[in-house]
């Protein structure tokens, strides 16, 4: 009988699975933390630091554990409101890379990193580590051939406040039913998709504010950002006036000046370019000030 799609997938990602197995089975690291470590390494490799995983898998256990601790520092720094100032906090990772890397460099690409790590969690990690996670997680899922329904694994630590949720369905190893048959294999080295470009509108949205007494028009906002960040960088501009989807104008129906707007950019990479490693960027056009920060949805 030919191998199932799941078996092919596991074979293709053998080195990633070997590293994750060490993290959770040998080192007894928490599953959520280990998944984020793997997603961080996958993102760094996709971001341009090539062959990270093939290098890590050949290292001794103490070195793998030390590198995992540095990976934790990498994704934890993305949670901080203040950029890291120490360029020497991940020395082993720096030695491992062919190009220089540091926490301040990662933080400068903060929202690109967050989006990329989220995508690797949901697109890759959720599909290739299911059977390994089942060995260390409590009995949190079941499968019934009568109902043909599987409940996702409960992974303590998810949903994560920064990286969101992950939906990991348990593998079925007995019987002929393989619900993961639609999984895809990703070309080695060339992922075939850009983890940073798969971004929701919310990922690409900025919150911009204006000074009272200095009305700014939609045309001025577009002019400012296209001049600085490229002709096609602005996807749309929204204001809040009862209807969330009303395009921005400089005054509302009562003639009052608008003091804020939502700016949707073409990519999360452009968001990082606008902020340039800060939480708030200040611009001016026609002697009018505009402040921009990342839009964070509040319930």
N, C-alpha and C positions, 0 to 999 in steps of 0.2 A: 504494500500500500504506500502511495506517495505521501511525503510529510505534509502535515496540515499547515495552513497559513500561520498559525500560532507558533508551530515548531520552527518554521522558516524565519519568522520574525525574531525568535529567541536566538537562533543561530547567528543571524545577521548582527544582532546587538550583543554578542557574547561578552565582549569586554566591558560594556556598561553594566551588564548583569553580574559579572564577576566582581566588579567594584562595589556595586550596591549590596551584594551578598555579604561582602566583608564588612561593610559599614553596619548592617543590621544584625547579621548572624555572628560574626567574629568579634566585632567591637561593641556590639549591643547598643548602638546609637539609636535614638528615637527615629521611627520611620518617617515622620514629617520632616524632621531636620535632614535626614539622609536624602530624601527626595529633592529637597531644596539644594543640597550640596551638588547632587547629580545635575539638576537643571542649571545651576550656576556654571558648572564646568562645561556643559553642552552649549550654553549661551556664549561663554568666553571663546570656545572653539569656533562657533559660528561667527562671532564678532571679529575674528581675525587671528586669534592665538591658536594656531593649528596643532593638531596631533597631541592635544593635552591628554586625552583618555588613553591613547595607546602608550604614552609615556608613563602615566600613573599606574596602569595595570601591571607594569613590569617592576614597580618599586617594591621595597620591603614594606611589611605591615606598619612599622612605626612611622615611616615616611608618608604612607597613604593617610594614616590617622592625623599626622601633623598638617598635611595639605588640606584635609577635610576641615580641620579647625580654622584654617585660613579662609577656606571657602565660606564658612559660616560668617566670618568677619566681613566678607565681600557682600553677602546678601543682607546682613544686618545693617551695614552702613547705609543701605538704600532706605531703611526705615527712618533714619535720622533727619530732623529738620535742619541740622547744621552740618555742613560738609566737613569731612575729616581733614585734619591738617598734617598728620604724620605720614610721610611717604615711605616709611620702612616697616609698616605693620604686617606685611605679607611677604617676608623675605624669601621663603621657600618657593612660593608661587612665582615671584619675580625671577628667581634662578631657573625655574622650569620653563618659562616662556622665552621664545626667541626674541620677542619685542618687550620693551619695558612696560610694566603694569604696576599700578598702585591703587590704593583705595580712593585718593582724590581723582584719579583718572576715571575710575568706575563711576564715582559720584557725578562727575561732569556729564556722563551719559546716563544719568539716573533713570529717566523714564524710558529710554531705549532698553536699558537693562531690565527694568521691571516688566515691561511688555514681553521682552524676549524670554525671560525666565518663566513667566506665566504661560507662554505658548509652548515651551518645552515641557513644562509640567503636564499640560492638558493634552498635547498632541503626541508626545513621545513617552514620557515617564508613566503616564496612566496606562499605557498599552504594553510596555515591555517588562514591567516589574510586578505584575499582579500576583503570580504564583509565589514569588519571594516574599512579598508583603503578607500573604496569607499564612506563612509559617510563623510570623512574629506577632501578628495582630490577634486580639481576642476573637472569639467566634462571633463575628459581627455581620455575617452575610450567609445567605443560603440560596440554594437553587432547587427549583422543583420542575421535574420534567412534565408534571401534570399541568402546572400553570405556565411553564416555559418563561419564568420570570426570575431574574437575579437581582438581589439588592446590592448596591455599591458597598464596598468596604468602608468601614468607619475608621478614619485615620485621625487620631487625636492631634490637634494642632491646625487642622483645616476645618472650615475656611480660614485662611490666613489673612490678617488685616491688610497686608500689602499685596500678596500674590493671589488672593482669592481662593476658590475651591478647586478640588480635583476629584474627578469621578472615575474611580477604579473599580471595574467589575471583576468579580472572581473568575478565574479560569475553570473550565470544565474539562477534566482529563479522562473521564470515563463516559462511554457512550459515543454516539456519532454526532452529537450536536455541538458545533463550535460556533458560538455567537460572534466570535472575533474574526470570522472569515473575511470581513471587509477591511481588515487592517492592511496598511500598505508598507512596503519596504522603501527606505529612504537611501538614495545613493550614498556610498561611503565618501566622506570628505565634502561632497557637494550635496547639501540637504535637499535641493530641489524646491525649496521654499525659503523665504526670508522670515525668520522668527520675529524680526522687528517691524516688518511691514504688515503683519496680521494684527492690526490694531483696531479697536472699536472707535466710534466717534468720540466717546468719553475719554479714551486714552489720548486722543489727539486734540483735546479741547483746552483752551486757556481762558482764564477769567481776566478781563481787562477793565480797568477803572480810569476815570477822568476827573479832572479838577472842576469843582463847582465854579460856575461863571465863565468857563471856557468850553463851550459846546464843541464836540468833535463829531464830524459826520462819518457815515459809513465809508464814503469815498476816501476820506483822510486815513481811516484805519487801514483800509486795503492798500493805499499808497505807501503808508509807512512800512508795513510788513513785507510787501512785495519788493520794495526798494532794498530792504535789508536782507531778505532771505529767499528771494527768487520770485519770478513772475507768477508761478503757479502754486505758491505756498499756501494761499488762503483758499479754503474750500467754501466756507460760508461764515456769516456773522449773525448771531442771534441776540435778541434782547428779551427781557421779561416784561410782558405787558398783558397779563391775563393769558394770552396764547403764547406758549413757549417757542412756537415756530415762526413768530413774526420777525422778519429781517430788521436789523438794527437801523434806526434813524436817529438823528441827533436830538430830537424833541419828541415828546409823546403827544397824544391827542389833546391834552390840556395845555400844550405849549410849554411844559416843563422840560428842563434839560435832562437827558439821560446821563447817568453817572457810571454805568457799567454795562458790559456786554459779554457774550460768550463768543470766542473766536475759535473756529474749527480749522485746524491746519491740515496740510496734505499728509503728514507723517509724524510719528512720535519722535523721529530724529530731529525734525524741525523744532519741536517743543524744546528739546535739549539745547538746540542752537540758540533759541530765544533766551533761555534762562542762563546758559553758559556757566553751569555749576552753581548757580545761586537759586534762592527761592522766590526772588522778586526782581524783575528787571524794569528799568525806567527808560522810556524813550520820549522824544519830543518831535512834533511836527507843527510847523507854522506857529512856533512859540507856545504850543499847547502840550502839556505833559500827559503821557499815557503810561500806566503801570500794568505789567503783565505777570501773572503767576499761573501755576498749574490749576486747572479746574478740578475740584474735588466734590463729587456728588454727596450731598447730605440728605439723609432720609427725613 
